[in-house]
Amino acid sequence: MNDQLKLRQIRHSKGFTQELLAERVGVSAQTIHRFETGRSSPKLSDLVKISRVLGIRLVDLLPVEPSKQPAAA
């Protein structure tokens, strides 16, 4: 999941199928699959819609490398 979105993991944890998420976001299930596999990069507007539908923060979808995680304050 290095450079890929955390979409699949989060989608599963929220109980969404690719088809249901696609319907609610307004894209095809194939598009969701492409986002999850890294074959296609979503537009910012799609990421915003996905995060709203899943009830998460936008930043929760983005990949974070361990060395680039913010330091705890």
Rosetta blueprint (number, residue, H / E / L):
1 M L
2 N L
3 D L
4 Q L
5 L L
6 K L
7 L H
8 R H
9 Q H
10 I H
11 R H
12 H H
13 S H
14 K L
15 G L
16 F L
17 T L
18 Q H
19 E H
20 L H
21 L H
22 A H
23 E H
24 R H
25 V H
26 G L
27 V L
28 S L
29 A H
30 Q H
31 T H
32 I H
33 H H
34 R H
35 F H
36 E H
37 T H
38 G L
39 R L
40 S L
41 S L
42 P L
43 K L
44 L H
45 S H
46 D H
47 L H
48 V H
49 K H
50 I H
51 S H
52 R H
53 V H
54 L H
55 G L
56 I L
57 R L
58 L H
59 V H
60 D H
61 L H
62 L L
63 P L
64 V L
65 E L
66 P H
67 S H
68 K H
69 Q L
70 P L
71 A L
72 A L
73 A L
